[in-house]
Amino acid sequence: TRITGALAGGAAASITKSGEGDLVLAADGTYAGQIVVFGGALRLQAENALGDGRVLLFENARLRAEASTTRLGPVIA
């Protein structure tokens, strides 16, 4: 799945990605919640794709920063 628009949401927001395949964030966002990834990959194609959000990786999930510069907040693997 590829999200090309800005990801937005407050600190209480949560996105869960499960299974193989990729979740691609292709635009800068203002997201402040968490993204939980169970398997597959979270691919960041914009400098501020995560906003101020945090990422939790489980079950061999991968994080790929694909922009020339990618700002990362907390990442827990």
Predicted model as a PDB file, atoms N, CA, C, CB and O in Angstrom, pLDDT in the B-factor column:
MODEL        1                                                                  
ATOM      1  N   THR A   1       0.843  -1.176   0.000  1.00 92.00           N  
ATOM      2  CA  THR A   1       0.000   0.000   0.000  1.00 92.00           C  
ATOM      3  C   THR A   1       0.886   1.237   0.000  1.00 92.00           C  
ATOM      4  CB  THR A   1      -0.958  -0.001   1.215  1.00 92.00           C  
ATOM      5  O   THR A   1       1.858   1.313   0.753  1.00 92.00           O  
ATOM      6  N   ARG A   2       0.549   2.203  -0.845  1.00 95.00           N  
ATOM      7  CA  ARG A   2       1.330   3.439  -0.937  1.00 95.00           C  
ATOM      8  C   ARG A   2       0.434   4.618  -0.597  1.00 95.00           C  
ATOM      9  CB  ARG A   2       1.949   3.611  -2.355  1.00 95.00           C  
ATOM     10  O   ARG A   2      -0.605   4.817  -1.226  1.00 95.00           O  
ATOM     11  N   ILE A   3       0.836   5.399   0.396  1.00 94.00           N  
ATOM     12  CA  ILE A   3       0.089   6.598   0.791  1.00 94.00           C  
ATOM     13  C   ILE A   3       0.847   7.800   0.253  1.00 94.00           C  
ATOM     14  CB  ILE A   3      -0.094   6.689   2.358  1.00 94.00           C  
ATOM     15  O   ILE A   3       1.986   8.050   0.646  1.00 94.00           O  
ATOM     16  N   THR A   4       0.209   8.547  -0.651  1.00 95.00           N  
ATOM     17  CA  THR A   4       0.884   9.675  -1.295  1.00 95.00           C  
ATOM     18  C   THR A   4       0.490  11.012  -0.694  1.00 95.00           C  
ATOM     19  CB  THR A   4       0.585   9.682  -2.770  1.00 95.00           C  
ATOM     20  O   THR A   4       1.102  12.031  -1.012  1.00 95.00           O  
ATOM     21  N   GLY A   5      -0.517  11.031   0.168  1.00 93.00           N  
ATOM     22  CA  GLY A   5      -0.916  12.266   0.832  1.00 93.00           C  
ATOM     23  C   GLY A   5      -0.262  12.371   2.193  1.00 93.00           C  
ATOM     24  O   GLY A   5       0.322  11.404   2.681  1.00 93.00           O  
ATOM     25  N   ALA A   6      -0.353  13.531   2.807  1.00 91.00           N  
ATOM     26  CA  ALA A   6       0.237  13.759   4.128  1.00 91.00           C  
ATOM     27  C   ALA A   6      -0.491  12.935   5.173  1.00 91.00           C  
ATOM     28  CB  ALA A   6       0.193  15.255   4.500  1.00 91.00           C  
ATOM     29  O   ALA A   6      -1.722  12.906   5.206  1.00 91.00           O  
ATOM     30  N   LEU A   7       0.264  12.271   6.018  1.00 88.00           N  
ATOM     31  CA  LEU A   7      -0.281  11.501   7.126  1.00 88.00           C  
ATOM     32  C   LEU A   7      -0.425  12.446   8.314  1.00 88.00           C  
ATOM     33  CB  LEU A   7       0.631  10.270   7.477  1.00 88.00           C  
ATOM     34  O   LEU A   7       0.533  13.115   8.701  1.00 88.00           O  
ATOM     35  N   ALA A   8      -1.629  12.499   8.896  1.00 91.00           N  
ATOM     36  CA  ALA A   8      -1.880  13.400  10.024  1.00 91.00           C  
ATOM     37  C   ALA A   8      -2.617  12.646  11.118  1.00 91.00           C  
ATOM     38  CB  ALA A   8      -2.695  14.645   9.576  1.00 91.00           C  
ATOM     39  O   ALA A   8      -3.354  11.701  10.836  1.00 91.00           O  
ATOM     40  N   GLY A   9      -2.426  13.053  12.348  1.00 92.00           N  
ATOM     41  CA  GLY A   9      -3.113  12.441  13.474  1.00 92.00           C  
ATOM     42  C   GLY A   9      -2.402  12.812  14.756  1.00 92.00           C  
ATOM     43  O   GLY A   9      -1.196  13.060  14.759  1.00 92.00           O  
ATOM     44  N   GLY A  10      -3.147  12.850  15.840  1.00 93.00           N  
ATOM     45  CA  GLY A  10      -2.574  13.231  17.133  1.00 93.00           C  
ATOM     46  C   GLY A  10      -1.859  12.077  17.812  1.00 93.00           C  
ATOM     47  O   GLY A  10      -1.751  10.981  17.261  1.00 93.00           O  
ATOM     48  N   ALA A  11      -1.371  12.341  19.018  1.00 92.00           N  
ATOM     49  CA  ALA A  11      -0.578  11.359  19.759  1.00 92.00           C  
ATOM     50  C   ALA A  11      -1.368  10.088  20.073  1.00 92.00           C  
ATOM     51  CB  ALA A  11      -0.069  11.975  21.049  1.00 92.00           C  
ATOM     52  O   ALA A  11      -0.766   9.030  20.251  1.00 92.00           O  
ATOM     53  N   ALA A  12      -2.679  10.164  20.145  1.00 93.00           N  
ATOM     54  CA  ALA A  12      -3.492   8.990  20.453  1.00 93.00           C  
ATOM     55  C   ALA A  12      -3.752   8.125  19.218  1.00 93.00           C  
ATOM     56  CB  ALA A  12      -4.815   9.423  21.064  1.00 93.00           C  
ATOM     57  O   ALA A  12      -4.302   7.031  19.342  1.00 93.00           O  
ATOM     58  N   ALA A  13      -3.369   8.592  18.042  1.00 94.00           N  
ATOM     59  CA  ALA A  13      -3.608   7.852  16.799  1.00 94.00           C  
ATOM     60  C   ALA A  13      -2.696   6.628  16.716  1.00 94.00           C  
ATOM     61  CB  ALA A  13      -3.386   8.766  15.573  1.00 94.00           C  
ATOM     62  O   ALA A  13      -1.599   6.615  17.274  1.00 94.00           O  
ATOM     63  N   SER A  14      -3.170   5.603  16.010  1.00 94.00           N  
ATOM     64  CA  SER A  14      -2.369   4.399  15.845  1.00 94.00           C  
ATOM     65  C   SER A  14      -2.682   3.762  14.502  1.00 94.00           C  
ATOM     66  CB  SER A  14      -2.625   3.403  16.994  1.00 94.00           C  
ATOM     67  O   SER A  14      -3.843   3.661  14.104  1.00 94.00           O  
ATOM     68  N   ILE A  15      -1.639   3.334  13.809  1.00 94.00           N  
ATOM     69  CA  ILE A  15      -1.778   2.605  12.552  1.00 94.00           C  
ATOM     70  C   ILE A  15      -1.076   1.271  12.754  1.00 94.00           C  
ATOM     71  CB  ILE A  15      -1.174   3.409  11.323  1.00 94.00           C  
ATOM     72  O   ILE A  15       0.040   1.221  13.271  1.00 94.00           O  
ATOM     73  N   THR A  16      -1.733   0.190  12.343  1.00 96.00           N  
ATOM     74  CA  THR A  16      -1.117  -1.133  12.426  1.00 96.00           C  
ATOM     75  C   THR A  16      -1.026  -1.725  11.029  1.00 96.00           C  
ATOM     76  CB  THR A  16      -1.922  -2.071  13.370  1.00 96.00           C  
ATOM     77  O   THR A  16      -2.017  -1.774  10.299  1.00 96.00           O  
ATOM     78  N   LYS A  17       0.167  -2.171  10.663  1.00 97.00           N  
ATOM     79  CA  LYS A  17       0.415  -2.844   9.386  1.00 97.00           C  
ATOM     80  C   LYS A  17       0.812  -4.273   9.719  1.00 97.00           C  
ATOM     81  CB  LYS A  17       1.536  -2.111   8.531  1.00 97.00           C  
ATOM     82  O   LYS A  17       1.738  -4.499  10.498  1.00 97.00           O  
ATOM     83  N   SER A  18       0.108  -5.242   9.126  1.00 96.00           N  
ATOM     84  CA  SER A  18       0.440  -6.633   9.400  1.00 96.00           C  
ATOM     85  C   SER A  18       0.603  -7.403   8.101  1.00 96.00           C  
ATOM     86  CB  SER A  18      -0.635  -7.284  10.275  1.00 96.00           C  
ATOM     87  O   SER A  18       0.036  -7.035   7.072  1.00 96.00           O  
ATOM     88  N   GLY A  19       1.385  -8.477   8.158  1.00 96.00           N  
ATOM     89  CA  GLY A  19       1.597  -9.327   7.001  1.00 96.00           C  
ATOM     90  C   GLY A  19       2.731  -8.842   6.129  1.00 96.00           C  
ATOM     91  O   GLY A  19       3.293  -7.766   6.330  1.00 96.00           O  
ATOM     92  N   GLU A  20       3.052  -9.681   5.143  1.00 95.00           N  
ATOM     93  CA  GLU A  20       4.116  -9.334   4.208  1.00 95.00           C  
ATOM     94  C   GLU A  20       3.683  -8.160   3.338  1.00 95.00           C  
ATOM     95  CB  GLU A  20       4.490 -10.546   3.331  1.00 95.00           C  
ATOM     96  O   GLU A  20       2.532  -7.727   3.392  1.00 95.00           O  
ATOM     97  N   GLY A  21       4.598  -7.659   2.552  1.00 96.00           N  
ATOM     98  CA  GLY A  21       4.328  -6.509   1.707  1.00 96.00           C  
ATOM     99  C   GLY A  21       4.802  -5.238   2.383  1.00 96.00           C  
ATOM    100  O   GLY A  21       5.317  -5.257   3.501  1.00 96.00           O  
ATOM    101  N   ASP A  22       4.616  -4.139   1.679  1.00 97.00           N  
ATOM    102  CA  ASP A  22       5.148  -2.858   2.129  1.00 97.00           C  
ATOM    103  C   ASP A  22       4.032  -1.861   2.392  1.00 97.00           C  
ATOM    104  CB  ASP A  22       6.119  -2.295   1.100  1.00 97.00           C  
ATOM    105  O   ASP A  22       2.991  -1.875   1.734  1.00 97.00           O  
ATOM    106  N   LEU A  23       4.274  -0.995   3.370  1.00 96.00           N  
ATOM    107  CA  LEU A  23       3.490   0.220   3.566  1.00 96.00           C  
ATOM    108  C   LEU A  23       4.444   1.356   3.254  1.00 96.00           C  
ATOM    109  CB  LEU A  23       2.879   0.329   5.041  1.00 96.00           C  
ATOM    110  O   LEU A  23       5.468   1.515   3.918  1.00 96.00           O  
ATOM    111  N   VAL A  24       4.110   2.150   2.239  1.00 96.00           N  
ATOM    112  CA  VAL A  24       4.984   3.216   1.770  1.00 96.00           C  
ATOM    113  C   VAL A  24       4.364   4.559   2.130  1.00 96.00           C  
ATOM    114  CB  VAL A  24       5.225   3.109   0.240  1.00 96.00           C  
ATOM    115  O   VAL A  24       3.224   4.847   1.765  1.00 96.00           O  
ATOM    116  N   LEU A  25       5.128   5.378   2.849  1.00 95.00           N  
ATOM    117  CA  LEU A  25       4.715   6.749   3.151  1.00 95.00           C  
ATOM    118  C   LEU A  25       5.526   7.662   2.246  1.00 95.00           C  
ATOM    119  CB  LEU A  25       4.925   7.110   4.681  1.00 95.00           C  
ATOM    120  O   LEU A  25       6.739   7.792   2.411  1.00 95.00           O  
ATOM    121  N   ALA A  26       4.851   8.298   1.281  1.00 95.00           N  
ATOM    122  CA  ALA A  26       5.548   9.014   0.223  1.00 95.00           C  
ATOM    123  C   ALA A  26       5.452  10.533   0.323  1.00 95.00           C  
ATOM    124  CB  ALA A  26       5.017   8.580  -1.090  1.00 95.00           C  
ATOM    125  O   ALA A  26       5.875  11.237  -0.595  1.00 95.00           O  
ATOM    126  N   ALA A  27       4.901  11.052   1.425  1.00 94.00           N  
ATOM    127  CA  ALA A  27       4.779  12.506   1.576  1.00 94.00           C  
ATOM    128  C   ALA A  27       5.105  12.899   3.011  1.00 94.00           C  
ATOM    129  CB  ALA A  27       3.351  12.989   1.189  1.00 94.00           C  
ATOM    130  O   ALA A  27       4.973  12.090   3.929  1.00 94.00           O  
ATOM    131  N   ASP A  28       5.529  14.138   3.198  1.00 92.00           N  
ATOM    132  CA  ASP A  28       5.748  14.655   4.545  1.00 92.00           C  
ATOM    133  C   ASP A  28       4.416  14.701   5.284  1.00 92.00           C  
ATOM    134  CB  ASP A  28       6.406  16.065   4.503  1.00 92.00           C  
ATOM    135  O   ASP A  28       3.369  14.927   4.677  1.00 92.00           O  
ATOM    136  N   GLY A  29       4.459  14.487   6.585  1.00 90.00           N  
ATOM    137  CA  GLY A  29       3.227  14.485   7.356  1.00 90.00           C  
ATOM    138  C   GLY A  29       3.390  15.164   8.703  1.00 90.00           C  
ATOM    139  O   GLY A  29       4.482  15.591   9.078  1.00 90.00           O  
ATOM    140  N   THR A  30       2.275  15.254   9.423  1.00 92.00           N  
ATOM    141  CA  THR A  30       2.263  15.847  10.754  1.00 92.00           C  
ATOM    142  C   THR A  30       1.793  14.819  11.777  1.00 92.00           C  
ATOM    143  CB  THR A  30       1.360  17.097  10.788  1.00 92.00           C  
ATOM    144  O   THR A  30       1.306  15.188  12.846  1.00 92.00           O  
ATOM    145  N   TYR A  31       1.930  13.557  11.467  1.00 92.00           N  
ATOM    146  CA  TYR A  31       1.470  12.469  12.308  1.00 92.00           C  
ATOM    147  C   TYR A  31       2.236  12.448  13.626  1.00 92.00           C  
ATOM    148  CB  TYR A  31       1.620  11.135  11.583  1.00 92.00           C  
ATOM    149  O   TYR A  31       3.457  12.600  13.631  1.00 92.00           O  
ATOM    150  N   ALA A  32       1.529  12.260  14.751  1.00 93.00           N  
ATOM    151  CA  ALA A  32       2.180  12.227  16.058  1.00 93.00           C  
ATOM    152  C   ALA A  32       1.910  10.918  16.798  1.00 93.00           C  
ATOM    153  CB  ALA A  32       1.713  13.404  16.902  1.00 93.00           C  
ATOM    154  O   ALA A  32       2.375  10.737  17.924  1.00 93.00           O  
ATOM    155  N   GLY A  33       1.168  10.010  16.181  1.00 93.00           N  
ATOM    156  CA  GLY A  33       0.830   8.742  16.827  1.00 93.00           C  
ATOM    157  C   GLY A  33       1.900   7.697  16.594  1.00 93.00           C  
ATOM    158  O   GLY A  33       3.055   8.020  16.317  1.00 93.00           O  
ATOM    159  N   GLN A  34       1.497   6.429  16.711  1.00 94.00           N  
ATOM    160  CA  GLN A  34       2.449   5.351  16.505  1.00 94.00           C  
ATOM    161  C   GLN A  34       2.059   4.524  15.298  1.00 94.00           C  
ATOM    162  CB  GLN A  34       2.542   4.470  17.743  1.00 94.00           C  
ATOM    163  O   GLN A  34       0.888   4.449  14.925  1.00 94.00           O  
ATOM    164  N   ILE A  35       3.063   3.905  14.695  1.00 94.00           N  
ATOM    165  CA  ILE A  35       2.856   2.953  13.615  1.00 94.00           C  
ATOM    166  C   ILE A  35       3.459   1.638  14.093  1.00 94.00           C  
ATOM    167  CB  ILE A  35       3.506   3.444  12.249  1.00 94.00           C  
ATOM    168  O   ILE A  35       4.650   1.566  14.397  1.00 94.00           O  
ATOM    169  N   VAL A  36       2.630   0.602  14.156  1.00 96.00           N  
ATOM    170  CA  VAL A  36       3.062  -0.715  14.603  1.00 96.00           C  
ATOM    171  C   VAL A  36       3.129  -1.610  13.369  1.00 96.00           C  
ATOM    172  CB  VAL A  36       2.090  -1.307  15.697  1.00 96.00           C  
ATOM    173  O   VAL A  36       2.152  -1.739  12.632  1.00 96.00           O  
ATOM    174  N   VAL A  37       4.289  -2.227  13.152  1.00 97.00           N  
ATOM    175  CA  VAL A  37       4.497  -3.023  11.953  1.00 97.00           C  
ATOM    176  C   VAL A  37       4.789  -4.471  12.347  1.00 97.00           C  
ATOM    177  CB  VAL A  37       5.653  -2.440  11.099  1.00 97.00           C  
ATOM    178  O   VAL A  37       5.777  -4.748  13.027  1.00 97.00           O  
ATOM    179  N   PHE A  38       3.922  -5.394  11.914  1.00 97.00           N  
ATOM    180  CA  PHE A  38       4.094  -6.826  12.125  1.00 97.00           C  
ATOM    181  C   PHE A  38       4.409  -7.462  10.775  1.00 97.00           C  
ATOM    182  CB  PHE A  38       2.818  -7.469  12.776  1.00 97.00           C  
ATOM    183  O   PHE A  38       3.491  -7.819  10.036  1.00 97.00           O  
ATOM    184  N   GLY A  39       5.668  -7.607  10.448  1.00 96.00           N  
ATOM    185  CA  GLY A  39       6.062  -8.220   9.177  1.00 96.00           C  
ATOM    186  C   GLY A  39       6.099  -7.225   8.040  1.00 96.00           C  
ATOM    187  O   GLY A  39       5.509  -6.148   8.116  1.00 96.00           O  
ATOM    188  N   GLY A  40       6.806  -7.604   6.975  1.00 97.00           N  
ATOM    189  CA  GLY A  40       6.917  -6.732   5.814  1.00 97.00           C  
ATOM    190  C   GLY A  40       7.804  -5.533   6.089  1.00 97.00           C  
ATOM    191  O   GLY A  40       8.702  -5.589   6.929  1.00 97.00           O  
ATOM    192  N   ALA A  41       7.544  -4.449   5.373  1.00 97.00           N  
ATOM    193  CA  ALA A  41       8.410  -3.269   5.486  1.00 97.00           C  
ATOM    194  C   ALA A  41       7.589  -1.988   5.559  1.00 97.00           C  
ATOM    195  CB  ALA A  41       9.380  -3.200   4.299  1.00 97.00           C  
ATOM    196  O   ALA A  41       6.531  -1.865   4.943  1.00 97.00           O  
ATOM    197  N   LEU A  42       8.109  -1.045   6.329  1.00 96.00           N  
ATOM    198  CA  LEU A  42       7.618   0.336   6.328  1.00 96.00           C  
ATOM    199  C   LEU A  42       8.668   1.126   5.575  1.00 96.00           C  
ATOM    200  CB  LEU A  42       7.376   0.909   7.804  1.00 96.00           C  
ATOM    201  O   LEU A  42       9.815   1.218   6.012  1.00 96.00           O  
ATOM    202  N   ARG A  43       8.278   1.699   4.441  1.00 96.00           N  
ATOM    203  CA  ARG A  43       9.213   2.440   3.589  1.00 96.00           C  
ATOM    204  C   ARG A  43       8.882   3.929   3.659  1.00 96.00           C  
ATOM    205  CB  ARG A  43       9.154   1.929   2.112  1.00 96.00           C  
ATOM    206  O   ARG A  43       7.743   4.337   3.429  1.00 96.00           O  
ATOM    207  N   LEU A  44       9.889   4.726   3.978  1.00 94.00           N  
ATOM    208  CA  LEU A  44       9.729   6.178   4.114  1.00 94.00           C  
ATOM    209  C   LEU A  44      10.365   6.849   2.912  1.00 94.00           C  
ATOM    210  CB  LEU A  44      10.364   6.701   5.442  1.00 94.00           C  
ATOM    211  O   LEU A  44      11.582   6.790   2.736  1.00 94.00           O  
ATOM    212  N   GLN A  45       9.548   7.489   2.083  1.00 95.00           N  
ATOM    213  CA  GLN A  45      10.053   8.114   0.861  1.00 95.00           C  
ATOM    214  C   GLN A  45      10.017   9.629   0.919  1.00 95.00           C  
ATOM    215  CB  GLN A  45       9.259   7.641  -0.324  1.00 95.00           C  
ATOM    216  O   GLN A  45      10.168  10.293  -0.106  1.00 95.00           O  
ATOM    217  N   ALA A  46       9.819  10.179   2.103  1.00 94.00           N  
ATOM    218  CA  ALA A  46       9.825  11.639   2.274  1.00 94.00           C  
ATOM    219  C   ALA A  46      10.618  11.966   3.533  1.00 94.00           C  
ATOM    220  CB  ALA A  46       8.360  12.216   2.364  1.00 94.00           C  
ATOM    221  O   ALA A  46      10.682  11.163   4.464  1.00 94.00           O  
ATOM    222  N   GLU A  47      11.214  13.140   3.552  1.00 92.00           N  
ATOM    223  CA  GLU A  47      12.068  13.539   4.674  1.00 92.00           C  
ATOM    224  C   GLU A  47      11.353  13.481   6.014  1.00 92.00           C  
ATOM    225  CB  GLU A  47      12.591  14.933   4.448  1.00 92.00           C  
ATOM    226  O   GLU A  47      11.936  13.044   7.005  1.00 92.00           O  
ATOM    227  N   ASN A  48      10.113  13.909   6.058  1.00 92.00           N  
ATOM    228  CA  ASN A  48       9.374  13.955   7.320  1.00 92.00           C  
ATOM    229  C   ASN A  48       8.118  13.095   7.231  1.00 92.00           C  
ATOM    230  CB  ASN A  48       9.004  15.408   7.679  1.00 92.00           C  
ATOM    231  O   ASN A  48       7.050  13.495   7.695  1.00 92.00           O  
ATOM    232  N   ALA A  49       8.251  11.925   6.640  1.00 92.00           N  
ATOM    233  CA  ALA A  49       7.101  11.045   6.432  1.00 92.00           C  
ATOM    234  C   ALA A  49       6.421  10.653   7.743  1.00 92.00           C  
ATOM    235  CB  ALA A  49       7.536   9.796   5.691  1.00 92.00           C  
ATOM    236  O   ALA A  49       5.203  10.476   7.779  1.00 92.00           O  
ATOM    237  N   LEU A  50       7.191  10.516   8.810  1.00 89.00           N  
ATOM    238  CA  LEU A  50       6.633  10.092  10.093  1.00 89.00           C  
ATOM    239  C   LEU A  50       6.134  11.235  10.951  1.00 89.00           C  
ATOM    240  CB  LEU A  50       7.652   9.326  10.852  1.00 89.00           C  
ATOM    241  O   LEU A  50       5.499  10.987  11.976  1.00 89.00           O  
ATOM    242  N   GLY A  51       6.394  12.476  10.576  1.00 88.00           N  
ATOM    243  CA  GLY A  51       6.049  13.588  11.459  1.00 88.00           C  
ATOM    244  C   GLY A  51       6.771  13.385  12.779  1.00 88.00           C  
ATOM    245  O   GLY A  51       7.985  13.187  12.798  1.00 88.00           O  
ATOM    246  N   ASP A  52       6.037  13.433  13.881  1.00 90.00           N  
ATOM    247  CA  ASP A  52       6.615  13.192  15.209  1.00 90.00           C  
ATOM    248  C   ASP A  52       6.227  11.818  15.741  1.00 90.00           C  
ATOM    249  CB  ASP A  52       6.163  14.279  16.194  1.00 90.00           C  
ATOM    250  O   ASP A  52       6.387  11.540  16.930  1.00 90.00           O  
ATOM    251  N   GLY A  53       5.719  10.962  14.866  1.00 89.00           N  
ATOM    252  CA  GLY A  53       5.266   9.634  15.285  1.00 89.00           C  
ATOM    253  C   GLY A  53       6.413   8.707  15.634  1.00 89.00           C  
ATOM    254  O   GLY A  53       7.575   8.984  15.338  1.00 89.00           O  
ATOM    255  N   ARG A  54       6.056   7.589  16.275  1.00 91.00           N  
ATOM    256  CA  ARG A  54       7.060   6.584  16.598  1.00 91.00           C  
ATOM    257  C   ARG A  54       6.705   5.289  15.886  1.00 91.00           C  
ATOM    258  CB  ARG A  54       7.162   6.364  18.132  1.00 91.00           C  
ATOM    259  O   ARG A  54       5.556   5.068  15.502  1.00 91.00           O  
ATOM    260  N   VAL A  55       7.706   4.437  15.718  1.00 93.00           N  
ATOM    261  CA  VAL A  55       7.539   3.182  14.985  1.00 93.00           C  
ATOM    262  C   VAL A  55       7.910   2.031  15.904  1.00 93.00           C  
ATOM    263  CB  VAL A  55       8.407   3.161  13.688  1.00 93.00           C  
ATOM    264  O   VAL A  55       8.931   2.075  16.591  1.00 93.00           O  
ATOM    265  N   LEU A  56       7.071   0.997  15.913  1.00 94.00           N  
ATOM    266  CA  LEU A  56       7.361  -0.234  16.640  1.00 94.00           C  
ATOM    267  C   LEU A  56       7.414  -1.365  15.613  1.00 94.00           C  
ATOM    268  CB  LEU A  56       6.281  -0.517  17.762  1.00 94.00           C  
ATOM    269  O   LEU A  56       6.458  -1.568  14.865  1.00 94.00           O  
ATOM    270  N   LEU A  57       8.525  -2.101  15.575  1.00 95.00           N  
ATOM    271  CA  LEU A  57       8.735  -3.171  14.604  1.00 95.00           C  
ATOM    272  C   LEU A  57       8.716  -4.527  15.304  1.00 95.00           C  
ATOM    273  CB  LEU A  57      10.067  -2.970  13.852  1.00 95.00           C  
ATOM    274  O   LEU A  57       9.401  -4.724  16.307  1.00 95.00           O  
ATOM    275  N   PHE A  58       7.925  -5.464  14.767  1.00 96.00           N  
ATOM    276  CA  PHE A  58       7.822  -6.811  15.313  1.00 96.00           C  
ATOM    277  C   PHE A  58       7.892  -7.830  14.182  1.00 96.00           C  
ATOM    278  CB  PHE A  58       6.513  -6.979  16.119  1.00 96.00           C  
ATOM    279  O   PHE A  58       7.684  -7.491  13.017  1.00 96.00           O  
ATOM    280  N   GLU A  59       8.187  -9.087  14.533  1.00 91.00           N  
ATOM    281  CA  GLU A  59       8.111 -10.211  13.598  1.00 91.00           C  
ATOM    282  C   GLU A  59       8.914  -9.967  12.322  1.00 91.00           C  
ATOM    283  CB  GLU A  59       6.665 -10.487  13.242  1.00 91.00           C  
ATOM    284  O   GLU A  59       8.386 -10.093  11.217  1.00 91.00           O  
ATOM    285  N   ASN A  60      10.180  -9.621  12.477  1.00 93.00           N  
ATOM    286  CA  ASN A  60      11.094  -9.420  11.340  1.00 93.00           C  
ATOM    287  C   ASN A  60      10.682  -8.280  10.419  1.00 93.00           C  
ATOM    288  CB  ASN A  60      11.188 -10.687  10.536  1.00 93.00           C  
ATOM    289  O   ASN A  60      11.057  -8.270   9.247  1.00 93.00           O  
ATOM    290  N   ALA A  61       9.924  -7.329  10.925  1.00 96.00           N  
ATOM    291  CA  ALA A  61       9.546  -6.163  10.117  1.00 96.00           C  
ATOM    292  C   ALA A  61      10.790  -5.319   9.849  1.00 96.00           C  
ATOM    293  CB  ALA A  61       8.444  -5.312  10.835  1.00 96.00           C  
ATOM    294  O   ALA A  61      11.744  -5.319  10.628  1.00 96.00           O  
ATOM    295  N   ARG A  62      10.755  -4.600   8.722  1.00 96.00           N  
ATOM    296  CA  ARG A  62      11.895  -3.776   8.314  1.00 96.00           C  
ATOM    297  C   ARG A  62      11.452  -2.324   8.153  1.00 96.00           C  
ATOM    298  CB  ARG A  62      12.515  -4.305   6.992  1.00 96.00           C  
ATOM    299  O   ARG A  62      10.308  -2.036   7.803  1.00 96.00           O  
ATOM    300  N   LEU A  63      12.390  -1.424   8.419  1.00 94.00           N  
ATOM    301  CA  LEU A  63      12.186   0.006   8.212  1.00 94.00           C  
ATOM    302  C   LEU A  63      13.187   0.446   7.156  1.00 94.00           C  
ATOM    303  CB  LEU A  63      12.355   0.826   9.552  1.00 94.00           C  
ATOM    304  O   LEU A  63      14.390   0.241   7.314  1.00 94.00           O  
ATOM    305  N   ARG A  64      12.691   1.056   6.070  1.00 94.00           N  
ATOM    306  CA  ARG A  64      13.580   1.497   4.988  1.00 94.00           C  
ATOM    307  C   ARG A  64      13.400   2.991   4.770  1.00 94.00           C  
ATOM    308  CB  ARG A  64      13.296   0.713   3.671  1.00 94.00           C  
ATOM    309  O   ARG A  64      12.325   3.442   4.372  1.00 94.00           O  
ATOM    310  N   ALA A  65      14.448   3.753   5.030  1.00 91.00           N  
ATOM    311  CA  ALA A  65      14.452   5.194   4.774  1.00 91.00           C  
ATOM    312  C   ALA A  65      14.973   5.396   3.360  1.00 91.00           C  
ATOM    313  CB  ALA A  65      15.330   5.977   5.829  1.00 91.00           C  
ATOM    314  O   ALA A  65      16.154   5.165   3.100  1.00 91.00           O  
ATOM    315  N   GLU A  66      14.107   5.826   2.436  1.00 92.00           N  
ATOM    316  CA  GLU A  66      14.458   5.907   1.027  1.00 92.00           C  
ATOM    317  C   GLU A  66      14.612   7.335   0.513  1.00 92.00           C  
ATOM    318  CB  GLU A  66      13.425   5.203   0.220  1.00 92.00           C  
ATOM    319  O   GLU A  66      15.006   7.534  -0.636  1.00 92.00           O  
ATOM    320  N   ALA A  67      14.312   8.325   1.337  1.00 87.00           N  
ATOM    321  CA  ALA A  67      14.526   9.719   0.931  1.00 87.00           C  
ATOM    322  C   ALA A  67      16.005  10.032   1.108  1.00 87.00           C  
ATOM    323  CB  ALA A  67      13.630  10.714   1.767  1.00 87.00           C  
ATOM    324  O   ALA A  67      16.698   9.340   1.854  1.00 87.00           O  
ATOM    325  N   SER A  68      16.492  11.057   0.435  1.00 81.00           N  
ATOM    326  CA  SER A  68      17.911  11.410   0.577  1.00 81.00           C  
ATOM    327  C   SER A  68      18.234  11.776   2.022  1.00 81.00           C  
ATOM    328  CB  SER A  68      18.275  12.582  -0.361  1.00 81.00           C  
ATOM    329  O   SER A  68      19.351  11.548   2.487  1.00 81.00           O  
ATOM    330  N   THR A  69      17.266  12.338   2.730  1.00 79.00           N  
ATOM    331  CA  THR A  69      17.377  12.623   4.159  1.00 79.00           C  
ATOM    332  C   THR A  69      16.043  12.240   4.781  1.00 79.00           C  
ATOM    333  CB  THR A  69      17.740  14.142   4.438  1.00 79.00           C  
ATOM    334  O   THR A  69      14.994  12.663   4.295  1.00 79.00           O  
ATOM    335  N   THR A  70      16.064  11.458   5.833  1.00 81.00           N  
ATOM    336  CA  THR A  70      14.821  11.067   6.502  1.00 81.00           C  
ATOM    337  C   THR A  70      14.961  11.324   7.991  1.00 81.00           C  
ATOM    338  CB  THR A  70      14.478   9.572   6.233  1.00 81.00           C  
ATOM    339  O   THR A  70      15.894  10.841   8.632  1.00 81.00           O  
ATOM    340  N   ARG A  71      14.023  12.093   8.534  1.00 81.00           N  
ATOM    341  CA  ARG A  71      14.007  12.396   9.961  1.00 81.00           C  
ATOM    342  C   ARG A  71      13.243  11.297  10.670  1.00 81.00           C  
ATOM    343  CB  ARG A  71      13.372  13.791  10.242  1.00 81.00           C  
ATOM    344  O   ARG A  71      12.094  11.019  10.328  1.00 81.00           O  
ATOM    345  N   LEU A  72      13.874  10.662  11.665  1.00 79.00           N  
ATOM    346  CA  LEU A  72      13.240   9.585  12.410  1.00 79.00           C  
ATOM    347  C   LEU A  72      13.038   9.988  13.854  1.00 79.00           C  
ATOM    348  CB  LEU A  72      14.071   8.311  12.329  1.00 79.00           C  
ATOM    349  O   LEU A  72      13.910  10.592  14.479  1.00 79.00           O  
ATOM    350  N   GLY A  73      11.885   9.646  14.366  1.00 75.00           N  
ATOM    351  CA  GLY A  73      11.629   9.785  15.803  1.00 75.00           C  
ATOM    352  C   GLY A  73      12.006   8.463  16.453  1.00 75.00           C  
ATOM    353  O   GLY A  73      12.879   7.755  15.951  1.00 75.00           O  
ATOM    354  N   PRO A  74      11.362   8.121  17.562  1.00 76.00           N  
ATOM    355  CA  PRO A  74      11.683   6.869  18.233  1.00 76.00           C  
ATOM    356  C   PRO A  74      11.327   5.651  17.377  1.00 76.00           C  
ATOM    357  CB  PRO A  74      10.957   6.795  19.564  1.00 76.00           C  
ATOM    358  O   PRO A  74      10.245   5.580  16.795  1.00 76.00           O  
ATOM    359  N   VAL A  75      12.244   4.707  17.313  1.00 81.00           N  
ATOM    360  CA  VAL A  75      12.017   3.434  16.625  1.00 81.00           C  
ATOM    361  C   VAL A  75      12.352   2.330  17.611  1.00 81.00           C  
ATOM    362  CB  VAL A  75      12.881   3.313  15.307  1.00 81.00           C  
ATOM    363  O   VAL A  75      13.458   2.278  18.151  1.00 81.00           O  
ATOM    364  N   ILE A  76      11.386   1.443  17.843  1.00 80.00           N  
ATOM    365  CA  ILE A  76      11.575   0.331  18.783  1.00 80.00           C  
ATOM    366  C   ILE A  76      11.454  -0.959  17.989  1.00 80.00           C  
ATOM    367  CB  ILE A  76      10.525   0.377  19.966  1.00 80.00           C  
ATOM    368  O   ILE A  76      10.432  -1.226  17.357  1.00 80.00           O  
ATOM    369  N   ALA A  77      12.519  -1.756  18.034  1.00 76.00           N  
ATOM    370  CA  ALA A  77      12.502  -3.018  17.284  1.00 76.00           C  
ATOM    371  C   ALA A  77      12.700  -4.176  18.228  1.00 76.00           C  
ATOM    372  CB  ALA A  77      13.587  -3.031  16.192  1.00 76.00           C  
ATOM    373  O   ALA A  77      12.718  -5.329  17.795  1.00 76.00           O  
TER     374      ALA A  77                                                      
ENDMDL                                                                          
END                                                                             
